[in-house]
Amino acid sequence: MKILFADDDPMTLDSLDACAAQEGFTTLLARNGRQALDLWRLHLPDLLYLNIKMPDIDGYEVLPTGTRQGSGGGVALSLGEKRGK
């Protein structure tokens, strides 16, 4: 199973990657919405984890763009904000 993680926080992204890889999943990592769209189109992951608040293109924008282009997959959206912001 391929999981695409998209988050602009490097520590969060690295943690998600490590946890998923430890369980044997193939991971794709995007640090922003544009990278997420590119990886989604290229690799057609089985599951998406999209952070809502990312610079450039946020998770809300990534989702409809990818689905309009026929790239299926389950989706999880992260609604959390960084502390102190």
matplotlib code that plots the C-alpha trace (Angstrom):
import matplotlib.pyplot as plt

x = [0.0, 1.3, 0.6, 1.2, 1.9, 1.7, 2.7, 4.8, 6.2, 9.3, 9.1, 5.5, 6.3, 9.4, 7.4, 4.6, 7.1, 8.9, 5.7, 4.3, 7.6, 8.0, 4.6, 5.8, 3.9, 5.5, 5.5, 5.6, 6.5, 5.4, 6.3, 3.6, 0.5, 2.1, 4.4, 1.4, -0.4, 2.6, 3.2, -0.5, -0.7, 2.6, 2.2, -1.6, -1.3, -3.9, -4.2, -3.6, -2.8, -3.1, -2.4, -5.1, -2.9, 0.1, 1.6, 0.9, -1.8, -3.5, -5.1, -8.6, -7.3, -5.3, -8.2, -10.6, -7.8, -6.6, -10.0, -11.0, -8.0, -9.2, -6.7, -8.6, -7.5, -8.7, -8.1, -7.3, -7.2, -5.2, -7.0, -4.4, -2.5, 0.9, 1.1, 1.6, 0.1]
y = [0.0, 3.4, 6.4, 10.0, 12.3, 16.1, 18.4, 21.6, 20.7, 18.6, 17.0, 15.9, 14.6, 12.6, 11.1, 10.0, 8.5, 6.6, 5.2, 4.1, 2.7, 0.7, -1.0, -1.9, 0.8, 2.5, 6.3, 9.3, 12.6, 16.1, 19.3, 21.4, 21.1, 21.4, 18.5, 16.5, 17.0, 16.0, 12.8, 12.0, 12.1, 10.2, 7.4, 7.1, 6.3, 4.2, 6.7, 10.4, 12.3, 16.0, 18.8, 21.5, 24.5, 24.4, 27.3, 27.7, 25.1, 23.8, 20.4, 21.7, 22.7, 19.6, 17.2, 18.5, 19.1, 15.5, 13.9, 15.9, 14.4, 10.9, 10.1, 8.0, 6.9, 7.2, 10.5, 11.7, 15.4, 16.9, 19.8, 20.6, 23.8, 24.4, 25.6, 29.3, 30.3]
z = [0.0, -1.0, 1.3, 0.3, 3.2, 2.6, 5.4, 5.5, 8.9, 8.4, 11.9, 11.4, 7.9, 9.1, 12.0, 9.8, 7.3, 10.0, 11.5, 8.2, 6.9, 10.1, 9.4, 5.9, 3.9, 0.9, 1.6, -0.7, 1.0, -0.1, 1.7, 0.0, -2.0, -5.4, -4.6, -3.3, -6.6, -8.6, -6.5, -6.5, -10.3, -10.8, -8.2, -7.6, -3.9, -2.0, 0.8, 1.2, 4.3, 3.6, 6.0, 5.6, 6.3, 3.9, 1.9, -1.8, -2.2, 0.9, 1.5, 0.7, -2.8, -3.4, -2.9, -5.6, -8.1, -7.7, -7.8, -10.9, -12.7, -11.9, -9.2, -6.6, -3.2, 0.4, 2.1, 5.6, 6.3, 9.1, 10.8, 13.4, 13.8, 15.2, 18.7, 19.2, 15.9]

ax = plt.figure().add_subplot(projection="3d")
ax.plot(x, y, z, "-o")
ax.set_aspect("equal")
plt.show()
